């Protein structure tokens, strides 16, 4: 899961603020393996020297932060081992994101599902537009699963009950509910207003005590790590190695309703 995502992930620096933008708007910014890898590289490359003091992650196009992993990329998966390798690579990216030296703001315009929803949960602050739709529809689409670490990232924000609600009902949380439960801290009317607010927050953070913010980030990361200390390898292999996973993939690519059998 290496390579150059080219212009599918954009990174720029404005003064002391770094901006990462997922740039596949025609696909609702569905993420490729290379985009995940590049995000991790950017986060790991931000040093404590103060040249970048806050980071914004967003999606291009105004309609989506990200629609999760591009499902067509699972075509070559043949067994549960492929799922385990995928989740291990994802966790390596999250390791870098959560250990980033500076605060990370997720600026969420619209759709935020699957892997992108976990990225947003792993950021330090989330703001969104009023057309936000956040969740994990995998029980009616791909029939894979979330790792224990990814469930922990979401459940520490929403509570276990709402995390299970999203997983079991596949409903997407909309903006007002997301604000009420603390999933996001602010709602903005337009994508332009969203980015203006994200920049203002990042610039404010750039003036604050780096060690204080870093300590707070690290405490939360350690809390997530403890909450996620659950054995899940058997469950990941079970789902990714199942006939239902293959059926979900085939149905999605053929644009038909999947018929799951529980095996």
Buried (B, 14 or more C-beta within 10 A) or exposed (E): BEEEBEEBBBBEEEEBBBBBBBBBBEBBBBBBBBBBBBBBBBBBEBEEEEEBBBBBBBBBBBBBBBBBBBBEBBEEBEEBEBBBBBBEBBEBBBBBBBEBBBBBBBBBBBBBBBBBBBBBBBBBBBBBBBBBBBBBBBBEBBBBBBBBBBBBBBBBBBBEEBBBBBBEEBBBBBBEBBBEEEBBEEBBEEBEBBBEBBBEBBBEBBEEEBEEBBEEBEEEBEEBEEBBEEEBBEBBBBBBBBEBBBBBBEBBEEEEEBEBEEE
